[in-house]
Amino acid sequence: MSLPLSVLIIEDNNSDLELMLYELHRAGYDPHWRQVQGEAQYLAALESVPELILADYRLPQFSGLRALQLLNERGLDIPFIIVSGTIGEDQAVEAMKQGAADYLIKDRLARLGLAARHALEKKRLREEKRAAELALLNERDLLHTLMDNIPDAIYFSDSALRFTRVNRAHARAAGYDDPEQLIGKTDLDIYPEEFARQAFAEEQAIIRSGQPSIDQVEMIPGASGEERWFSATKAPVLDRQGTVTGLVGVSREITERVRAERQIEADLQEKTALLQEVHHRVKNNLAVIAALLEMQANASQDEQVRAAFRISQGRIQAMAHIHNQLYRSHSLARIDLAAYIKDLTGDIITRDLLNRVEIRLDLQQVYLNVDQAVPCGLILNELMTNAIQHAFLPGSGLKSDALANRKNLAGLETEQPLITVSLRQENDRRILQVSDNGCGLPEQWDVKQAKTLGLKLVTRLVGQLGGELAVESAPQLGSSFYITFPMKT
């Protein structure tokens, strides 16, 4: 299939014209041609911008060189081939210097098709090159515009870490008005010595390793000595062979953010200290109240009154231990329940003046918020105090008979009174268990129907936790209380 081709032919000999058209047909083209013989006709024909121009070297009123000159003056890139009956070497060289694609002798026009193809191919390559250069220029202009207007500091440096391109933000950060003032310099030329040496060494390491440094926070001293903080990313620049040829750095000033974070940290420390002081004072006030209750108990001759005061004292001390934990903790939002139980049980053992009961702990590390910790502490205080007071009373017909029966049946020594406290976490629930090896609870006993204040308080506190209370007991074999409650954030 013939390729269409628009051709402008400057020729006054029709025979030569037909021969040119024949050779173009033979080369696979379908020429749409126009013949001109003078300058005016030629200039008018250029308005349609032909794809190829074939020009006789010399016409009566026009010439190929003049046509080529007019073409160049208009900046048109159209392949121009000189065709002449006789042309000297000097004229041919001059035509080529002025931009002719080729020259042919008329008695050798068999080469016209090949010459036209080469000329058109060269034009195509020139157009592609111009398009690529234009795209490159556009990208460069876009990069320059972006670099000069983006607030982040950006720079490029060579393998010796000399700046080759710097945007305005980087120049301002370095204390310069004009980015060109930094070209050819290194960090050692523009920054204080201590910082410059450290930064220069880090960038040399990036050049050597080929590995980037991402979001590194660095302090760059300002011109007047003030601290200026930046988050910097630096990466090696590679050529097509993968060789490191330089470095690119992008940094964003975060001075205000660093100052804000420092202020927040200072405020947080101040508030933490204040809250710890509050917990410390609450703990001390509760300790004073507990001491007053102890004094009031000692002043009474009624044993029931004394016992009531000491029960209230124990409840207050259970809450005081919560505030003591918060005072000592790094977190004011949660409590290590296992550590709290150890403190509380130690206090309960101290209150057991007869030192009759052994307490064993089996505790996993579980954390609670304050809203859950206080009910748990009160529950534990009630159950342990209740066990110490009622599960092992000699002469009550309860534990003493149980120990005798065990000894008679199993041939064992008298069993030491024992309370076991266990704490564990299963999935999203926590389980607190308080068990004793005492006399057990009466048959048909129901914790929900308990009439004592302590067990009523336990039932209400379990409800406050959103939990469940289960009791296992056997006469003469002991009791176990299970409190299961969900985790809360």
C-alpha positions as CSV (number, residue, x, y, z in Angstrom):
1,M,0.0,0.0,0.0
2,S,1.4,3.4,-1.1
3,L,2.1,6.0,1.6
4,P,0.5,9.4,0.9
5,L,3.1,12.2,0.7
6,S,2.6,15.9,0.1
7,V,5.4,17.2,-2.1
8,L,6.3,20.8,-3.2
9,I,8.4,20.7,-6.4
10,I,10.4,23.7,-7.5
11,E,11.0,22.8,-11.2
12,D,10.5,24.4,-14.6
13,N,11.1,21.2,-16.6
14,N,8.0,19.0,-16.8
15,S,10.0,16.0,-18.0
16,D,12.2,16.2,-14.9
17,L,9.0,16.7,-12.8
18,E,7.4,13.5,-14.2
19,L,10.6,11.6,-13.6
20,M,10.7,12.7,-9.9
21,L,7.1,11.6,-9.4
22,Y,7.9,8.3,-11.0
23,E,10.7,7.6,-8.6
24,L,8.6,8.5,-5.6
25,H,5.9,6.1,-6.8
26,R,8.5,3.4,-7.3
27,A,9.7,4.0,-3.8
28,G,6.2,3.2,-2.4
29,Y,4.8,6.7,-2.0
30,D,1.6,8.2,-3.3
31,P,2.7,11.9,-3.9
32,H,0.2,14.7,-3.7
33,W,2.3,17.4,-5.4
34,R,2.4,21.0,-6.3
35,Q,4.8,22.6,-8.8
36,V,6.1,26.2,-8.4
37,Q,8.7,28.2,-10.4
38,G,9.0,31.5,-8.7
39,E,9.5,33.0,-5.2
40,A,5.9,34.3,-4.7
41,Q,4.4,30.9,-5.7
42,Y,6.8,29.2,-3.4
43,L,6.0,31.3,-0.4
44,A,2.3,30.8,-1.0
45,A,2.8,27.0,-1.2
46,L,4.7,26.9,2.1
47,E,1.5,28.0,3.9
48,S,0.2,24.5,3.4
49,V,3.4,23.1,5.0
50,P,4.3,20.2,2.6
51,E,6.1,17.1,3.9
52,L,8.9,17.2,1.4
53,I,10.5,19.8,-0.9
54,L,12.3,18.9,-4.1
55,A,14.1,21.9,-5.7
56,D,16.1,22.5,-8.9
57,Y,19.3,24.1,-8.0
58,R,18.9,26.9,-10.6
59,L,15.7,28.3,-12.3
60,P,15.5,31.3,-14.6
61,Q,14.0,33.6,-11.8
62,F,14.5,31.5,-8.7
63,S,17.0,29.1,-7.2
64,G,17.2,26.1,-4.8
65,L,19.5,28.0,-2.4
66,R,17.1,31.0,-2.2
67,A,14.2,28.6,-1.5
68,L,16.2,27.0,1.2
69,Q,17.0,30.4,2.7
70,L,13.4,31.4,2.8
71,L,12.5,28.1,4.4
72,N,15.0,28.6,7.2
73,E,13.9,32.2,7.8
74,R,10.4,30.9,8.5
75,G,11.7,28.3,10.9
76,L,10.0,25.4,9.1
77,D,11.5,21.9,9.4
78,I,10.7,20.4,6.0
79,P,13.1,17.9,4.4
80,F,14.7,19.8,1.4
81,I,16.4,17.9,-1.4
82,I,18.4,19.7,-4.1
83,V,18.0,18.2,-7.6
84,S,20.2,19.6,-10.3
85,G,21.4,18.8,-13.8
86,T,24.9,19.8,-12.8
87,I,26.1,20.9,-9.4
88,G,29.6,21.4,-8.3
89,E,31.0,20.0,-5.1
90,D,31.3,23.5,-3.5
91,Q,27.6,24.3,-4.3
92,A,26.6,20.9,-2.8
93,V,28.5,21.5,0.4
94,E,27.0,25.0,0.7
95,A,23.5,23.6,0.2
96,M,24.1,21.0,2.9
97,K,25.5,23.6,5.3
98,Q,22.3,25.7,4.8
99,G,20.2,22.7,5.8
100,A,19.5,20.7,2.7
101,A,18.8,17.1,3.5
102,D,20.5,15.7,0.3
103,Y,21.4,16.6,-3.2
104,L,20.9,14.6,-6.4
105,I,22.0,14.8,-10.0
106,K,19.1,14.6,-12.4
107,D,20.5,11.8,-14.5
108,R,20.8,9.7,-11.2
109,L,17.3,10.1,-9.9
110,A,16.9,6.4,-9.1
111,R,18.2,7.3,-5.7
112,L,15.4,9.8,-5.1
113,G,13.1,7.4,-3.3
114,L,15.8,6.3,-0.9
115,A,16.9,9.9,-0.3
116,A,13.3,11.0,0.4
117,R,12.9,8.1,2.9
118,H,16.1,9.0,4.7
119,A,15.2,12.7,4.8
120,L,11.7,12.0,6.2
121,E,13.1,9.6,8.8
122,K,15.6,12.2,9.9
123,K,12.8,14.7,10.3
124,R,10.8,12.2,12.4
125,L,13.9,11.6,14.6
126,R,14.3,15.4,14.9
127,E,10.7,15.8,15.9
128,E,11.0,13.1,18.5
129,K,14.1,14.6,19.9
130,R,12.5,18.1,20.1
131,A,9.4,16.5,21.8
132,A,11.7,14.8,24.3
133,E,13.7,17.9,24.9
134,L,10.5,19.9,25.3
135,A,9.1,17.4,27.8
136,L,12.4,17.5,29.6
137,L,12.3,21.2,29.8
138,N,8.7,21.2,31.0
139,E,9.6,18.7,33.7
140,R,12.6,20.7,34.7
141,D,10.5,23.9,34.9
142,L,7.9,22.0,36.9
143,L,10.5,20.7,39.2
144,H,12.0,24.1,39.6
145,T,8.6,25.6,40.3
146,L,7.8,22.9,42.8
147,M,11.1,23.1,44.6
148,D,11.0,26.9,44.8
149,N,7.5,27.1,46.2
150,I,7.2,24.0,48.4
151,P,7.6,24.8,52.1
152,D,9.9,21.7,52.7
153,A,13.6,22.2,52.3
154,I,15.0,20.2,49.3
155,Y,18.5,19.9,48.1
156,F,20.6,17.8,45.7
157,S,24.3,17.2,46.2
158,D,27.1,15.3,44.3
159,S,29.1,12.4,45.6
160,A,31.4,14.8,47.4
161,L,28.3,16.2,49.1
162,R,28.6,19.6,47.4
163,F,25.2,21.2,46.8
164,T,24.2,21.1,43.1
165,R,20.6,22.3,43.5
166,V,18.9,24.0,46.5
167,N,15.4,25.3,46.8
168,R,14.5,28.6,48.6
169,A,13.2,26.9,51.7
170,H,16.6,25.1,52.2
171,A,18.5,28.3,51.6
172,R,16.4,30.1,54.2
173,A,16.9,27.3,56.7
174,A,20.6,27.6,56.2
175,G,20.5,31.4,56.6
176,Y,20.8,32.4,53.0
177,D,18.6,34.6,50.8
178,D,19.6,33.2,47.4
179,P,19.8,29.5,46.8
180,E,22.6,30.0,44.3
181,Q,24.8,31.1,47.2
182,L,24.9,27.5,48.4
183,I,25.8,25.9,45.1
184,G,29.2,24.2,45.4
185,K,29.3,24.4,49.2
186,T,28.9,21.6,51.7
187,D,27.4,21.4,55.2
188,L,30.9,22.1,56.5
189,D,30.8,25.5,54.8
190,I,27.5,26.8,56.1
191,Y,26.6,25.2,59.5
192,P,28.2,25.3,63.0
193,E,31.1,22.9,63.2
194,E,29.7,20.3,65.6
195,F,26.5,19.9,63.7
196,A,28.1,20.1,60.3
197,R,30.6,17.3,61.0
198,Q,27.9,15.0,62.3
199,A,25.6,15.7,59.4
200,F,28.5,15.3,56.9
201,A,29.5,12.0,58.4
202,E,25.9,10.7,58.3
203,E,25.6,11.7,54.6
204,Q,28.9,10.1,53.8
205,A,27.5,6.9,55.3
206,I,24.5,7.1,53.1
207,I,26.7,7.5,50.0
208,R,28.8,4.5,51.0
209,S,25.9,2.2,51.9
210,G,23.4,3.3,49.3
211,Q,20.7,3.1,52.1
212,P,18.4,6.0,52.8
213,S,17.7,7.6,56.1
214,I,14.0,8.1,56.7
215,D,12.3,10.7,58.9
216,Q,15.3,11.4,61.1
217,V,14.8,14.2,63.6
218,E,17.7,16.5,63.8
219,M,18.4,19.9,65.5
220,I,20.0,22.6,63.3
221,P,21.2,25.6,65.1
222,G,19.8,28.9,63.8
223,A,21.8,31.9,62.8
224,S,21.3,33.4,66.2
225,G,21.9,30.2,68.1
226,E,18.3,29.2,68.6
227,E,17.2,25.5,68.2
228,R,15.5,24.6,65.0
229,W,14.2,21.1,64.6
230,F,13.7,19.2,61.3
231,S,12.4,15.9,60.2
232,A,14.8,14.9,57.4
233,T,14.8,12.1,54.8
234,K,17.9,11.6,52.8
235,A,18.4,9.1,50.0
236,P,21.2,8.3,47.5
237,V,20.9,9.3,43.9
238,L,21.7,6.5,41.4
239,D,22.6,6.5,37.8
240,R,21.3,3.9,35.3
241,Q,24.1,1.5,36.2
242,G,23.1,1.7,39.9
243,T,26.2,3.8,40.9
244,V,25.6,6.3,43.6
245,T,26.2,9.8,42.1
246,G,25.0,12.0,44.9
247,L,22.3,12.6,47.5
248,V,18.9,14.1,47.7
249,G,17.5,15.5,51.0
250,V,14.0,16.6,52.0
251,S,13.4,18.1,55.4
252,R,10.4,19.7,57.1
253,E,10.7,22.1,60.0
254,I,9.0,20.7,63.1
255,T,10.2,23.3,65.6
256,E,6.7,24.3,66.7
257,R,5.7,20.7,67.0
258,V,8.7,19.8,69.2
259,R,8.0,22.9,71.4
260,A,4.4,21.8,71.7
261,E,5.3,18.2,72.6
262,R,7.8,19.5,75.2
263,Q,5.1,21.7,76.7
264,I,2.6,18.9,76.7
265,E,5.2,16.6,78.4
266,A,5.9,19.3,81.0
267,D,2.2,19.8,81.6
268,L,1.6,16.1,81.8
269,Q,4.4,15.7,84.3
270,E,3.0,18.6,86.4
271,K,-0.5,17.1,86.3
272,T,0.8,13.6,87.1
273,A,2.7,15.0,90.1
274,L,-0.4,16.9,91.2
275,L,-2.6,13.8,90.9
276,Q,-0.1,11.7,92.8
277,E,-0.1,14.3,95.5
278,V,-3.9,14.1,95.6
279,H,-3.8,10.3,96.0
280,H,-1.1,10.6,98.6
281,R,-3.1,13.0,100.7
282,V,-6.3,11.0,100.3
283,K,-4.4,7.9,101.4
284,N,-3.0,9.9,104.4
285,N,-6.5,11.2,105.3
286,L,-8.0,7.7,105.1
287,A,-5.1,6.5,107.3
288,V,-6.0,9.2,109.9
289,I,-9.7,8.2,109.7
290,A,-8.7,4.5,110.2
291,A,-6.5,5.5,113.2
292,L,-9.4,7.5,114.7
293,L,-11.7,4.5,114.3
294,E,-9.0,2.4,116.1
295,M,-8.8,4.8,118.9
296,Q,-12.6,4.9,119.2
297,A,-12.7,1.1,119.2
298,N,-10.1,0.9,122.0
299,A,-12.2,3.4,124.0
300,S,-15.3,1.2,124.0
301,Q,-15.9,-1.6,126.5
302,D,-18.5,-3.2,124.2
303,E,-16.9,-6.0,122.1
304,Q,-19.6,-5.7,119.4
305,V,-18.9,-2.0,119.1
306,R,-15.2,-2.6,119.0
307,A,-15.7,-5.2,116.2
308,A,-17.9,-2.8,114.2
309,F,-15.3,-0.1,114.4
310,R,-12.5,-2.5,113.3
311,I,-14.6,-3.7,110.3
312,S,-15.1,-0.2,109.2
313,Q,-11.4,0.5,109.8
314,G,-10.6,-2.5,107.5
315,R,-12.8,-1.1,104.7
316,I,-11.2,2.3,104.9
317,Q,-7.7,0.8,104.8
318,A,-8.8,-1.3,101.7
319,M,-9.6,2.0,99.9
320,A,-6.4,3.6,101.2
321,H,-4.4,0.9,99.6
322,I,-5.9,1.8,96.2
323,H,-4.7,5.4,96.6
324,N,-1.3,4.2,97.8
325,Q,-1.0,2.1,94.6
326,L,-2.0,5.0,92.4
327,Y,0.5,7.2,94.2
328,R,3.4,4.7,93.5
329,S,2.3,3.8,90.0
330,H,3.6,5.3,86.8
331,S,0.0,5.1,85.4
332,L,-2.8,7.0,87.2
333,A,-5.4,5.3,85.0
334,R,-5.0,1.7,86.1
335,I,-3.8,-0.5,89.0
336,D,-1.8,-3.7,89.1
337,L,-4.4,-5.8,91.0
338,A,-2.0,-8.5,91.9
339,A,0.3,-6.0,93.6
340,Y,-2.7,-4.4,95.4
341,I,-3.9,-7.8,96.7
342,K,-0.4,-8.5,98.1
343,D,-0.5,-5.2,100.0
344,L,-4.1,-5.7,101.2
345,T,-3.5,-9.3,102.4
346,G,-0.4,-8.2,104.2
347,D,-2.5,-5.6,106.0
348,I,-5.2,-8.2,106.8
349,I,-2.7,-10.6,108.2
350,T,-1.4,-7.8,110.5
351,R,-4.9,-7.2,111.7
352,D,-5.3,-10.9,112.6
353,L,-3.7,-10.5,116.0
354,L,-3.8,-14.2,116.9
355,N,-1.8,-15.0,113.7
356,R,-3.9,-18.1,113.3
357,V,-4.4,-18.1,109.5
358,E,-2.0,-18.8,106.7
359,I,-2.8,-16.9,103.4
360,R,-1.6,-18.2,100.1
361,L,-1.7,-16.2,96.9
362,D,-1.9,-17.4,93.3
363,L,-2.0,-14.3,91.2
364,Q,-1.7,-13.5,87.5
365,Q,-0.8,-9.9,86.6
366,V,-4.1,-8.2,85.9
367,Y,-4.7,-4.5,85.5
368,L,-7.9,-2.7,86.5
369,N,-9.1,0.9,86.2
370,V,-9.9,2.7,89.4
371,D,-13.7,2.2,89.0
372,Q,-13.1,-1.6,89.1
373,A,-10.2,-1.6,91.6
374,V,-12.1,-0.1,94.5
375,P,-15.0,-2.6,94.4
376,C,-12.5,-5.5,94.1
377,G,-10.6,-4.3,97.1
378,L,-13.7,-4.0,99.2
379,I,-14.9,-7.4,98.1
380,L,-11.6,-9.0,98.9
381,N,-11.4,-7.3,102.3
382,E,-14.9,-8.5,103.2
383,L,-14.4,-12.1,102.2
384,M,-11.0,-12.5,103.8
385,T,-12.1,-10.7,107.0
386,N,-15.2,-12.8,107.1
387,A,-13.2,-16.1,106.7
388,I,-10.8,-15.1,109.4
389,Q,-13.5,-14.2,111.8
390,H,-16.0,-17.0,111.2
391,A,-14.4,-20.0,109.4
392,F,-11.9,-21.0,112.1
393,L,-13.5,-20.1,115.4
394,P,-12.5,-22.7,118.1
395,G,-15.3,-23.8,120.3
396,S,-17.9,-22.9,117.7
397,G,-18.6,-26.5,117.0
398,L,-17.5,-25.8,113.4
399,K,-13.8,-25.9,112.6
400,S,-12.8,-27.7,115.8
401,D,-15.1,-30.6,115.0
402,A,-14.0,-30.7,111.4
403,L,-10.4,-31.0,112.3
404,A,-11.1,-33.7,114.7
405,N,-13.1,-35.7,112.2
406,R,-10.4,-35.3,109.5
407,K,-7.8,-36.5,111.9
408,N,-9.8,-39.5,113.0
409,L,-10.8,-40.5,109.4
410,A,-7.5,-39.9,107.7
411,G,-5.0,-40.2,110.5
412,L,-3.7,-36.7,109.7
413,E,-2.3,-34.0,111.9
414,T,-4.5,-31.1,112.7
415,E,-4.8,-28.9,109.5
416,Q,-3.4,-25.3,109.6
417,P,-6.2,-22.7,108.9
418,L,-5.7,-21.6,105.3
419,I,-7.1,-18.9,103.0
420,T,-6.2,-19.0,99.3
421,V,-6.7,-16.0,97.0
422,S,-6.3,-16.5,93.3
423,L,-6.6,-14.1,90.4
424,R,-6.6,-15.0,86.8
425,Q,-7.7,-13.6,83.4
426,E,-9.5,-15.7,80.9
427,N,-10.2,-14.1,77.5
428,D,-12.1,-10.9,78.3
429,R,-13.1,-11.8,81.8
430,R,-11.3,-11.7,85.2
431,I,-11.8,-14.2,88.0
432,L,-11.1,-13.5,91.6
433,Q,-11.4,-16.5,94.0
434,V,-11.3,-16.5,97.8
435,S,-11.3,-20.0,99.4
436,D,-10.8,-21.3,102.9
437,N,-10.4,-24.8,104.4
438,G,-12.7,-23.9,107.3
439,C,-16.0,-25.2,108.6
440,G,-18.0,-24.4,105.5
441,L,-21.4,-22.7,105.2
442,P,-24.6,-24.1,106.6
443,E,-26.7,-26.3,104.2
444,Q,-29.2,-24.5,102.1
445,W,-27.3,-21.2,102.6
446,D,-27.9,-18.6,99.9
447,V,-25.6,-15.7,99.6
448,K,-28.4,-13.6,98.1
449,Q,-30.3,-14.1,101.3
450,A,-27.4,-13.2,103.6
451,K,-28.3,-10.9,106.4
452,T,-24.9,-9.7,107.4
453,L,-23.8,-6.2,106.2
454,G,-20.5,-7.6,104.8
455,L,-22.0,-10.2,102.5
456,K,-24.8,-7.7,101.4
457,L,-22.0,-5.3,100.5
458,V,-20.2,-8.1,98.5
459,T,-23.3,-8.8,96.5
460,R,-23.8,-5.1,95.7
461,L,-20.2,-4.6,94.7
462,V,-20.2,-7.6,92.4
463,G,-23.3,-6.0,90.7
464,Q,-21.4,-2.7,90.5
465,L,-18.6,-4.6,88.6
466,G,-21.2,-6.1,86.2
467,G,-20.0,-9.5,87.4
468,E,-21.3,-12.7,88.8
469,L,-20.9,-14.3,92.2
470,A,-20.8,-18.1,92.8
471,V,-20.3,-19.9,96.0
472,E,-19.1,-23.5,96.6
473,S,-19.2,-25.0,100.1
474,A,-19.3,-28.2,102.0
475,P,-19.8,-28.7,105.7
476,Q,-16.5,-29.1,107.5
477,L,-14.6,-28.9,104.2
478,G,-14.4,-25.1,103.5
479,S,-15.9,-22.5,101.2
480,S,-15.0,-20.9,97.9
481,F,-16.3,-17.6,96.6
482,Y,-15.9,-16.9,92.8
483,I,-16.3,-13.4,91.4
484,T,-16.2,-13.2,87.6
485,F,-16.4,-9.8,86.0
486,P,-15.7,-8.4,82.5
487,M,-12.8,-6.2,81.5
488,K,-13.4,-2.5,81.2
489,T,-11.2,0.1,79.5
